[in-house]
Amino acid sequence: MTDDSLSLFEPAAAAVAGAVDATAPLAERMRPRSLAEVVGQEALLGADGPLRKLAETGALPSLILWGPPGCGKTTLARLLAGDPLRTCFVPLSAVTAGVRDVREVVEQAQRDARGGRRTVLFLDEIHRFNRAQQDALLPHVERGTVTLIGATTENPSFEVVAPLLSRCRVFALAPLPREAVTMLIGRALADRERGLGALGIGATHDAVEALAEAADGDARRALGLLEAAVGLARADGATTLDVEAIRRAAGTRWLRHDRDREQHYDVVSAFIKSLRASDPDAALYWGARMLEAGEDPRFLARRLVIFASEDVGNAQPSALGLAVAAYQAIERIGMPEARIPLAQAITFLACAPKSNASYVAIDRALEAVRSAGAAAVPLHLRNAPTRLLEELGYGAGYRYPHDEPGGFVDTWNLPASAGDARFYEPKDAGSEAVMRERLDVWRARRKPPRN
């Protein structure tokens, strides 16, 4: 990397120094210039926050900043790098960069180190680097040639290779709380140098609240919507933003829900756990959250079919039939009408009595099979299609239950190696309570064979 390429880190240095690019988006112009200006991450930047202490000591280790979009990862990386006169801050995006770019940064870092200047490599979207690319960082992070700050919206446990993860400290950033977003909006409206203050545009309290809600914890989105709303207001000759102006700027609300990433699994988990907790309101909310974010309704329907057996089971035997019917209806009619049978299934399953006894029973039986292997089938249960097999005792002693009083026989049907194992233990819930009483009577009558 030549000296001409040092422009890679000049924008960061300029931002820290306070230079303003009037053509930059509002979110870039309002980027905090010191840790004191950062809001919404008090757990990390408060008086006893670990990131603040690292910044104060100047002993910055390699680290990974994990959090949702617009929570301040890039800003924190720039600020934590410290004095641009003593630190070369090089930002790269893993979307467009590769091993060659990393190699160039390392070569420049080695030259700068001889002059007493350290290098902080900021790798945005680090999860976009594949395993080989991440492995290429290891020796340089290990030797301290560069201090790595990775930023990711995905769980580092899944997306960052273990050797690199072990060399970095991970800090989880939260979505910005509503009050923090409101504060940023107020700053942008009032700031005459970097913000919109010179335009003389105000905003009603309700408009600011609506904007903060639409931002969904994303500062970049909040300031982008604010800039768009102000642009629309100026075109109309208005001097005050109202809720309608925010609505026009925001359009359809965007919800954070990546269907193959952690956010997806968090919402699905909330959906299932709300059903299991017999909370139809919460289950409907999380289901609606996924639908509004573009989730395939058939995905929800499949989860309901599984839930009907796993968590409701024989406590409400009709649950499985209803869930399957809802799935079939959703396949046939599609959205938006599919939301109606989906809602029926969600509310029915949430309000149904719960039992996971069948689910537990099959796992117990599987474990017994895996432990004991292929146990011999008792002779009375074997089929005897030939005379030879009859002579060998196949089927001997079998009693046909329909010919017995009460339709019950007390013969033992487990293999000898299973002993008197019990896999299915019905719960005292719904229809399964009746089943439990009946099974208790049968089990008392059915005695294991003597050895």
Secondary structure as a PSIPRED ss2 file (coil, helix, strand):
# PSIPRED VFORMAT (PSIPRED V4.0)

   1 M C   1.000  0.000  0.000
   2 T C   1.000  0.000  0.000
   3 D H   0.000  1.000  0.000
   4 D H   0.000  1.000  0.000
   5 S H   0.000  1.000  0.000
   6 L H   0.000  1.000  0.000
   7 S H   0.000  1.000  0.000
   8 L H   0.000  1.000  0.000
   9 F C   1.000  0.000  0.000
  10 E H   0.000  1.000  0.000
  11 P H   0.000  1.000  0.000
  12 A H   0.000  1.000  0.000
  13 A H   0.000  1.000  0.000
  14 A H   0.000  1.000  0.000
  15 A H   0.000  1.000  0.000
  16 V H   0.000  1.000  0.000
  17 A H   0.000  1.000  0.000
  18 G C   1.000  0.000  0.000
  19 A C   1.000  0.000  0.000
  20 V C   1.000  0.000  0.000
  21 D C   1.000  0.000  0.000
  22 A C   1.000  0.000  0.000
  23 T C   1.000  0.000  0.000
  24 A C   1.000  0.000  0.000
  25 P C   1.000  0.000  0.000
  26 L H   0.000  1.000  0.000
  27 A H   0.000  1.000  0.000
  28 E H   0.000  1.000  0.000
  29 R H   0.000  1.000  0.000
  30 M C   1.000  0.000  0.000
  31 R C   1.000  0.000  0.000
  32 P C   1.000  0.000  0.000
  33 R C   1.000  0.000  0.000
  34 S C   1.000  0.000  0.000
  35 L H   0.000  1.000  0.000
  36 A H   0.000  1.000  0.000
  37 E H   0.000  1.000  0.000
  38 V C   1.000  0.000  0.000
  39 V C   1.000  0.000  0.000
  40 G C   1.000  0.000  0.000
  41 Q C   1.000  0.000  0.000
  42 E H   0.000  1.000  0.000
  43 A H   0.000  1.000  0.000
  44 L H   0.000  1.000  0.000
  45 L H   0.000  1.000  0.000
  46 G C   1.000  0.000  0.000
  47 A C   1.000  0.000  0.000
  48 D C   1.000  0.000  0.000
  49 G C   1.000  0.000  0.000
  50 P H   0.000  1.000  0.000
  51 L H   0.000  1.000  0.000
  52 R H   0.000  1.000  0.000
  53 K H   0.000  1.000  0.000
  54 L H   0.000  1.000  0.000
  55 A H   0.000  1.000  0.000
  56 E H   0.000  1.000  0.000
  57 T H   0.000  1.000  0.000
  58 G C   1.000  0.000  0.000
  59 A C   1.000  0.000  0.000
  60 L C   1.000  0.000  0.000
  61 P C   1.000  0.000  0.000
  62 S C   1.000  0.000  0.000
  63 L E   0.000  0.000  1.000
  64 I E   0.000  0.000  1.000
  65 L E   0.000  0.000  1.000
  66 W E   0.000  0.000  1.000
  67 G C   1.000  0.000  0.000
  68 P C   1.000  0.000  0.000
  69 P C   1.000  0.000  0.000
  70 G C   1.000  0.000  0.000
  71 C C   1.000  0.000  0.000
  72 G C   1.000  0.000  0.000
  73 K H   0.000  1.000  0.000
  74 T H   0.000  1.000  0.000
  75 T H   0.000  1.000  0.000
  76 L H   0.000  1.000  0.000
  77 A H   0.000  1.000  0.000
  78 R H   0.000  1.000  0.000
  79 L H   0.000  1.000  0.000
  80 L H   0.000  1.000  0.000
  81 A H   0.000  1.000  0.000
  82 G C   1.000  0.000  0.000
  83 D C   1.000  0.000  0.000
  84 P C   1.000  0.000  0.000
  85 L C   1.000  0.000  0.000
  86 R C   1.000  0.000  0.000
  87 T E   0.000  0.000  1.000
  88 C E   0.000  0.000  1.000
  89 F E   0.000  0.000  1.000
  90 V E   0.000  0.000  1.000
  91 P E   0.000  0.000  1.000
  92 L E   0.000  0.000  1.000
  93 S E   0.000  0.000  1.000
  94 A C   1.000  0.000  0.000
  95 V C   1.000  0.000  0.000
  96 T C   1.000  0.000  0.000
  97 A C   1.000  0.000  0.000
  98 G C   1.000  0.000  0.000
  99 V H   0.000  1.000  0.000
 100 R H   0.000  1.000  0.000
 101 D H   0.000  1.000  0.000
 102 V H   0.000  1.000  0.000
 103 R H   0.000  1.000  0.000
 104 E H   0.000  1.000  0.000
 105 V H   0.000  1.000  0.000
 106 V H   0.000  1.000  0.000
 107 E H   0.000  1.000  0.000
 108 Q H   0.000  1.000  0.000
 109 A H   0.000  1.000  0.000
 110 Q H   0.000  1.000  0.000
 111 R H   0.000  1.000  0.000
 112 D H   0.000  1.000  0.000
 113 A H   0.000  1.000  0.000
 114 R H   0.000  1.000  0.000
 115 G C   1.000  0.000  0.000
 116 G C   1.000  0.000  0.000
 117 R C   1.000  0.000  0.000
 118 R E   0.000  0.000  1.000
 119 T E   0.000  0.000  1.000
 120 V E   0.000  0.000  1.000
 121 L E   0.000  0.000  1.000
 122 F E   0.000  0.000  1.000
 123 L E   0.000  0.000  1.000
 124 D E   0.000  0.000  1.000
 125 E C   1.000  0.000  0.000
 126 I H   0.000  1.000  0.000
 127 H H   0.000  1.000  0.000
 128 R H   0.000  1.000  0.000
 129 F C   1.000  0.000  0.000
 130 N C   1.000  0.000  0.000
 131 R H   0.000  1.000  0.000
 132 A H   0.000  1.000  0.000
 133 Q H   0.000  1.000  0.000
 134 Q H   0.000  1.000  0.000
 135 D H   0.000  1.000  0.000
 136 A H   0.000  1.000  0.000
 137 L H   0.000  1.000  0.000
 138 L H   0.000  1.000  0.000
 139 P H   0.000  1.000  0.000
 140 H H   0.000  1.000  0.000
 141 V H   0.000  1.000  0.000
 142 E H   0.000  1.000  0.000
 143 R H   0.000  1.000  0.000
 144 G C   1.000  0.000  0.000
 145 T C   1.000  0.000  0.000
 146 V C   1.000  0.000  0.000
 147 T E   0.000  0.000  1.000
 148 L E   0.000  0.000  1.000
 149 I E   0.000  0.000  1.000
 150 G E   0.000  0.000  1.000
 151 A E   0.000  0.000  1.000
 152 T E   0.000  0.000  1.000
 153 T C   1.000  0.000  0.000
 154 E C   1.000  0.000  0.000
 155 N C   1.000  0.000  0.000
 156 P H   0.000  1.000  0.000
 157 S H   0.000  1.000  0.000
 158 F H   0.000  1.000  0.000
 159 E H   0.000  1.000  0.000
 160 V C   1.000  0.000  0.000
 161 V C   1.000  0.000  0.000
 162 A H   0.000  1.000  0.000
 163 P H   0.000  1.000  0.000
 164 L H   0.000  1.000  0.000
 165 L H   0.000  1.000  0.000
 166 S H   0.000  1.000  0.000
 167 R C   1.000  0.000  0.000
 168 C C   1.000  0.000  0.000
 169 R E   0.000  0.000  1.000
 170 V E   0.000  0.000  1.000
 171 F E   0.000  0.000  1.000
 172 A E   0.000  0.000  1.000
 173 L C   1.000  0.000  0.000
 174 A C   1.000  0.000  0.000
 175 P C   1.000  0.000  0.000
 176 L C   1.000  0.000  0.000
 177 P C   1.000  0.000  0.000
 178 R H   0.000  1.000  0.000
 179 E H   0.000  1.000  0.000
 180 A H   0.000  1.000  0.000
 181 V H   0.000  1.000  0.000
 182 T H   0.000  1.000  0.000
 183 M H   0.000  1.000  0.000
 184 L H   0.000  1.000  0.000
 185 I H   0.000  1.000  0.000
 186 G H   0.000  1.000  0.000
 187 R H   0.000  1.000  0.000
 188 A H   0.000  1.000  0.000
 189 L H   0.000  1.000  0.000
 190 A H   0.000  1.000  0.000
 191 D C   1.000  0.000  0.000
 192 R C   1.000  0.000  0.000
 193 E C   1.000  0.000  0.000
 194 R C   1.000  0.000  0.000
 195 G C   1.000  0.000  0.000
 196 L C   1.000  0.000  0.000
 197 G H   0.000  1.000  0.000
 198 A H   0.000  1.000  0.000
 199 L H   0.000  1.000  0.000
 200 G C   1.000  0.000  0.000
 201 I C   1.000  0.000  0.000
 202 G E   0.000  0.000  1.000
 203 A E   0.000  0.000  1.000
 204 T C   1.000  0.000  0.000
 205 H H   0.000  1.000  0.000
 206 D H   0.000  1.000  0.000
 207 A H   0.000  1.000  0.000
 208 V H   0.000  1.000  0.000
 209 E H   0.000  1.000  0.000
 210 A H   0.000  1.000  0.000
 211 L H   0.000  1.000  0.000
 212 A H   0.000  1.000  0.000
 213 E H   0.000  1.000  0.000
 214 A H   0.000  1.000  0.000
 215 A H   0.000  1.000  0.000
 216 D C   1.000  0.000  0.000
 217 G C   1.000  0.000  0.000
 218 D C   1.000  0.000  0.000
 219 A H   0.000  1.000  0.000
 220 R H   0.000  1.000  0.000
 221 R H   0.000  1.000  0.000
 222 A H   0.000  1.000  0.000
 223 L H   0.000  1.000  0.000
 224 G H   0.000  1.000  0.000
 225 L H   0.000  1.000  0.000
 226 L H   0.000  1.000  0.000
 227 E H   0.000  1.000  0.000
 228 A H   0.000  1.000  0.000
 229 A H   0.000  1.000  0.000
 230 V H   0.000  1.000  0.000
 231 G H   0.000  1.000  0.000
 232 L H   0.000  1.000  0.000
 233 A H   0.000  1.000  0.000
 234 R H   0.000  1.000  0.000
 235 A H   0.000  1.000  0.000
 236 D C   1.000  0.000  0.000
 237 G C   1.000  0.000  0.000
 238 A C   1.000  0.000  0.000
 239 T C   1.000  0.000  0.000
 240 T E   0.000  0.000  1.000
 241 L E   0.000  0.000  1.000
 242 D C   1.000  0.000  0.000
 243 V H   0.000  1.000  0.000
 244 E H   0.000  1.000  0.000
 245 A H   0.000  1.000  0.000
 246 I H   0.000  1.000  0.000
 247 R H   0.000  1.000  0.000
 248 R H   0.000  1.000  0.000
 249 A H   0.000  1.000  0.000
 250 A H   0.000  1.000  0.000
 251 G C   1.000  0.000  0.000
 252 T C   1.000  0.000  0.000
 253 R C   1.000  0.000  0.000
 254 W C   1.000  0.000  0.000
 255 L C   1.000  0.000  0.000
 256 R C   1.000  0.000  0.000
 257 H C   1.000  0.000  0.000
 258 D C   1.000  0.000  0.000
 259 R C   1.000  0.000  0.000
 260 D C   1.000  0.000  0.000
 261 R C   1.000  0.000  0.000
 262 E H   0.000  1.000  0.000
 263 Q H   0.000  1.000  0.000
 264 H H   0.000  1.000  0.000
 265 Y H   0.000  1.000  0.000
 266 D H   0.000  1.000  0.000
 267 V H   0.000  1.000  0.000
 268 V H   0.000  1.000  0.000
 269 S H   0.000  1.000  0.000
 270 A H   0.000  1.000  0.000
 271 F H   0.000  1.000  0.000
 272 I H   0.000  1.000  0.000
 273 K H   0.000  1.000  0.000
 274 S H   0.000  1.000  0.000
 275 L H   0.000  1.000  0.000
 276 R H   0.000  1.000  0.000
 277 A C   1.000  0.000  0.000
 278 S C   1.000  0.000  0.000
 279 D C   1.000  0.000  0.000
 280 P H   0.000  1.000  0.000
 281 D H   0.000  1.000  0.000
 282 A H   0.000  1.000  0.000
 283 A H   0.000  1.000  0.000
 284 L H   0.000  1.000  0.000
 285 Y H   0.000  1.000  0.000
 286 W H   0.000  1.000  0.000
 287 G H   0.000  1.000  0.000
 288 A H   0.000  1.000  0.000
 289 R H   0.000  1.000  0.000
 290 M H   0.000  1.000  0.000
 291 L H   0.000  1.000  0.000
 292 E H   0.000  1.000  0.000
 293 A C   1.000  0.000  0.000
 294 G C   1.000  0.000  0.000
 295 E C   1.000  0.000  0.000
 296 D C   1.000  0.000  0.000
 297 P H   0.000  1.000  0.000
 298 R H   0.000  1.000  0.000
 299 F H   0.000  1.000  0.000
 300 L H   0.000  1.000  0.000
 301 A H   0.000  1.000  0.000
 302 R H   0.000  1.000  0.000
 303 R H   0.000  1.000  0.000
 304 L H   0.000  1.000  0.000
 305 V H   0.000  1.000  0.000
 306 I H   0.000  1.000  0.000
 307 F H   0.000  1.000  0.000
 308 A H   0.000  1.000  0.000
 309 S H   0.000  1.000  0.000
 310 E H   0.000  1.000  0.000
 311 D H   0.000  1.000  0.000
 312 V H   0.000  1.000  0.000
 313 G H   0.000  1.000  0.000
 314 N H   0.000  1.000  0.000
 315 A H   0.000  1.000  0.000
 316 Q C   1.000  0.000  0.000
 317 P C   1.000  0.000  0.000
 318 S H   0.000  1.000  0.000
 319 A H   0.000  1.000  0.000
 320 L H   0.000  1.000  0.000
 321 G H   0.000  1.000  0.000
 322 L H   0.000  1.000  0.000
 323 A H   0.000  1.000  0.000
 324 V H   0.000  1.000  0.000
 325 A H   0.000  1.000  0.000
 326 A H   0.000  1.000  0.000
 327 Y H   0.000  1.000  0.000
 328 Q H   0.000  1.000  0.000
 329 A H   0.000  1.000  0.000
 330 I H   0.000  1.000  0.000
 331 E H   0.000  1.000  0.000
 332 R H   0.000  1.000  0.000
 333 I H   0.000  1.000  0.000
 334 G C   1.000  0.000  0.000
 335 M C   1.000  0.000  0.000
 336 P C   1.000  0.000  0.000
 337 E C   1.000  0.000  0.000
 338 A C   1.000  0.000  0.000
 339 R H   0.000  1.000  0.000
 340 I H   0.000  1.000  0.000
 341 P H   0.000  1.000  0.000
 342 L H   0.000  1.000  0.000
 343 A H   0.000  1.000  0.000
 344 Q H   0.000  1.000  0.000
 345 A H   0.000  1.000  0.000
 346 I H   0.000  1.000  0.000
 347 T H   0.000  1.000  0.000
 348 F H   0.000  1.000  0.000
 349 L H   0.000  1.000  0.000
 350 A H   0.000  1.000  0.000
 351 C H   0.000  1.000  0.000
 352 A C   1.000  0.000  0.000
 353 P C   1.000  0.000  0.000
 354 K C   1.000  0.000  0.000
 355 S C   1.000  0.000  0.000
 356 N C   1.000  0.000  0.000
 357 A H   0.000  1.000  0.000
 358 S H   0.000  1.000  0.000
 359 Y H   0.000  1.000  0.000
 360 V H   0.000  1.000  0.000
 361 A H   0.000  1.000  0.000
 362 I H   0.000  1.000  0.000
 363 D H   0.000  1.000  0.000
 364 R H   0.000  1.000  0.000
 365 A H   0.000  1.000  0.000
 366 L H   0.000  1.000  0.000
 367 E H   0.000  1.000  0.000
 368 A H   0.000  1.000  0.000
 369 V H   0.000  1.000  0.000
 370 R H   0.000  1.000  0.000
 371 S H   0.000  1.000  0.000
 372 A H   0.000  1.000  0.000
 373 G C   1.000  0.000  0.000
 374 A C   1.000  0.000  0.000
 375 A C   1.000  0.000  0.000
 376 A C   1.000  0.000  0.000
 377 V C   1.000  0.000  0.000
 378 P C   1.000  0.000  0.000
 379 L H   0.000  1.000  0.000
 380 H H   0.000  1.000  0.000
 381 L H   0.000  1.000  0.000
 382 R C   1.000  0.000  0.000
 383 N C   1.000  0.000  0.000
 384 A C   1.000  0.000  0.000
 385 P C   1.000  0.000  0.000
 386 T C   1.000  0.000  0.000
 387 R H   0.000  1.000  0.000
 388 L H   0.000  1.000  0.000
 389 L H   0.000  1.000  0.000
 390 E H   0.000  1.000  0.000
 391 E H   0.000  1.000  0.000
 392 L C   1.000  0.000  0.000
 393 G C   1.000  0.000  0.000
 394 Y C   1.000  0.000  0.000
 395 G C   1.000  0.000  0.000
 396 A C   1.000  0.000  0.000
 397 G C   1.000  0.000  0.000
 398 Y C   1.000  0.000  0.000
 399 R C   1.000  0.000  0.000
 400 Y C   1.000  0.000  0.000
 401 P H   0.000  1.000  0.000
 402 H H   0.000  1.000  0.000
 403 D H   0.000  1.000  0.000
 404 E C   1.000  0.000  0.000
 405 P H   0.000  1.000  0.000
 406 G H   0.000  1.000  0.000
 407 G H   0.000  1.000  0.000
 408 F C   1.000  0.000  0.000
 409 V C   1.000  0.000  0.000
 410 D C   1.000  0.000  0.000
 411 T C   1.000  0.000  0.000
 412 W C   1.000  0.000  0.000
 413 N C   1.000  0.000  0.000
 414 L C   1.000  0.000  0.000
 415 P C   1.000  0.000  0.000
 416 A H   0.000  1.000  0.000
 417 S H   0.000  1.000  0.000
 418 A H   0.000  1.000  0.000
 419 G C   1.000  0.000  0.000
 420 D C   1.000  0.000  0.000
 421 A C   1.000  0.000  0.000
 422 R C   1.000  0.000  0.000
 423 F C   1.000  0.000  0.000
 424 Y C   1.000  0.000  0.000
 425 E C   1.000  0.000  0.000
 426 P C   1.000  0.000  0.000
 427 K C   1.000  0.000  0.000
 428 D C   1.000  0.000  0.000
 429 A C   1.000  0.000  0.000
 430 G C   1.000  0.000  0.000
 431 S H   0.000  1.000  0.000
 432 E H   0.000  1.000  0.000
 433 A H   0.000  1.000  0.000
 434 V H   0.000  1.000  0.000
 435 M H   0.000  1.000  0.000
 436 R H   0.000  1.000  0.000
 437 E H   0.000  1.000  0.000
 438 R H   0.000  1.000  0.000
 439 L H   0.000  1.000  0.000
 440 D H   0.000  1.000  0.000
 441 V H   0.000  1.000  0.000
 442 W H   0.000  1.000  0.000
 443 R H   0.000  1.000  0.000
 444 A H   0.000  1.000  0.000
 445 R H   0.000  1.000  0.000
 446 R C   1.000  0.000  0.000
 447 K C   1.000  0.000  0.000
 448 P C   1.000  0.000  0.000
 449 P C   1.000  0.000  0.000
 450 R C   1.000  0.000  0.000
 451 N C   1.000  0.000  0.000
